[in-house]
Amino acid sequence: MFEYAPAPESRSVVEIASSYGLFIDGSFDGGKDGDVFKTVNPATEEVLAEVASAGPEDVDRAVAAARRAFGTWSALPGAERAKYLFRIARIIQERSRELAVLESLDNGKPIRESRDVDLPLVAAHFFYYAGWADKLGHAGFGPDPRPLGVAAQVIPWNFPLLMLAWKVAPALATGNTVVLKPAETTPLSALFFADVCRQAELPAGVVNIVTGAGDTGAYLVAHPDVDKVAFTGSTEVGREIARTVSGTGKRLTLELGGKAANIVFDDAPIDQAVEGIVNGIFFNQGHVCCAGSRLLVQESVFEPLMDSLKRRMATLRVGDPLDKNTDVGAINSAAQLTRIRELSEIGSAEGAERWSPDCQLPDRGFWFAPTIFTGVTQAHRIAREEIFGPVLSVLTFRTPDEAVAKANNTPYGLSAGIWSEKGSRILAVADQLRAGVVWANTFNKFDPASPFGGYKESGYGREGGRHGLEAYLA
Ligand code: NAD
C-alpha cells in the first residue's frame, strides 16, 4: 500500500485558555469552592486546560439563573426564540473549523469526523429546531403546548458538542431554559458553546453550563427546582437517575447504551456491506451508543465477507486525530482504554478468536487497534456487553428467523442494520427487530429530522425530529 504524507490540520486555529470557569447567568466564574480538574488530549496525554468543578452551591446558582430566565424566555413569541437559534446555528457554522479542532483535541476523534460529521450535524440541529419554534401549535401536541421549565441535561464524552446540540436545541425552541453538564473528559466544546451563546446575545441564564464529574451531575438531576431531566450516558447511571427522579414529578428522558446487531444476508453486496460494517464499528473509535458491535453474518458468505473485511481493516489509518488522513483516532480516556482491554481479554479467555491488522500505535496517548473476534457465541460477554471501543464481535446465522432471534437477544434495543438486496426481506426483518433505529444497506446515518432512541435498557423517550419536541412540552 502506498503511504500518505502527513496532512495535519493546524492546531493554532483555536485558542485554548489555561483555565475555564462555570458559565452561569451569562458570565464565567471560577466556582464557589475553587475546585478544578484537568482535561487532557487523549492522543498525547498533554493537559489542555484546568476546568472548574461545580459544587452544590454552584449548581444551585445555575438552576436559580435558569429559573429567573425562564419567565421571559418562555414568554417570547416562538419566532423571536427562533431568531436566537438561527443565530447560534450560523455562528457554529462560521466557527466550525475552530470547534472541530477543539473537539478532536479534547475527545481524540479524527478531524475528518469532527469536521465532516459532528459539526455539520450540530449546526443542522440548531437550524432544524429553530424552524419548529414558531410552529409548536402545529406539531401534534395540542394547539398551545407549554414548556416544562428548567431542564437539567447531562451528556457523555463520545459526541460532546453533538449531544449538547441534541439536548439544548429542542429545549430552547420549546421555551425551556437549561443547565447542562458536559462529561468530565470533554468539557471544552461546551464551554466554547457558552461563548457562542454570548456572541448570539442569548439572554443571560437561558443556557448555563456547569462542569464537573458524576457528583455534579447527580446533584443537578436531584435538584428540587428542576422540571425536566435529560440524560445520555451509561445504562448504570441512567438507572440511578431514574431512581432519583421517580416520584418527583420531573419529566425524564434517557438515552443509554446499546449492542446493535448489524445483519448481513447472503444476497448483500459484499463490498458495500464491508464499508457499512467498518463505519458501524470503527467510526468514532467505536465510542458510539448505536455502534454495530455485533456482526451477524449468514453462514454461506462468512468466509468471503471476513476476507474482504480484513483486507479493508488493514487499510485503516490509526493515529494523530488532527491528521486529515486518519480514520481511527485515540481512545477518549485511560479508564475507557482499560475497559476495552479487559473485555477483549475476556473475549480471548472465553475462546473467541481475536484478529487485528498490523498497525503501529503511537507511543504516548490512549490507543487500541481495530479488532475483530470470530467464533463468538451468544453466551460470550463480548456478545452481550457494550465494549464502547473499536472491537467487533462476529456471529453467524443460517435463516432469517435465527438472525432476528439472535439480534433481539440482548438487554438493549437502540439500533440495528440489515444488508440485503431484497426489499421484502429488509421490511420483514426490520419489522421484527426490537430496536429504535433500523438502518437498511447503510449504518450510522443521522439527521435532525429523524427521531432517535431506544427500547429496553437503551432508555426511553426520543430525541430528534418532531418527536424530540414532546420531551420538552407539557
Ligand atoms: P456515564 O454514564 O458514566 O457518564 C455520562 C455522564 O453522566 C457524564 O457527564 C458523567 O459525568 C455523568 N454522571 C456520572 N455519574 C452520574 C450520576 N450518578 N448522576 C448524574 N450524572 C452522572 O457514561 P459515559 O462513560 O460518559 O458514556 C458512555 C455511555 O453513554 C455508553 O454506555 C453509551 O452507550 C452511552 N451513550 C448513549 C447515547 C444514546 O443516545 N443512547 C449516546 C452516547 C452515549
Boltz pocket constraint, residues with backbone or C-beta under 6 A from the ligand:
constraints:
  - pocket:
      binder: B
      contacts: [[A, 154], [A, 155], [A, 156], [A, 157], [A, 158], [A, 159], [A, 181], [A, 182], [A, 183], [A, 184], [A, 212], [A, 213], [A, 214], [A, 215], [A, 216], [A, 217], [A, 218], [A, 219], [A, 221], [A, 232], [A, 233], [A, 234], [A, 235], [A, 237], [A, 238], [A, 240], [A, 241], [A, 254], [A, 255], [A, 256], [A, 257], [A, 258], [A, 288], [A, 289], [A, 290], [A, 386], [A, 388], [A, 414], [A, 458], [A, 459]]
      max_distance: 6.0
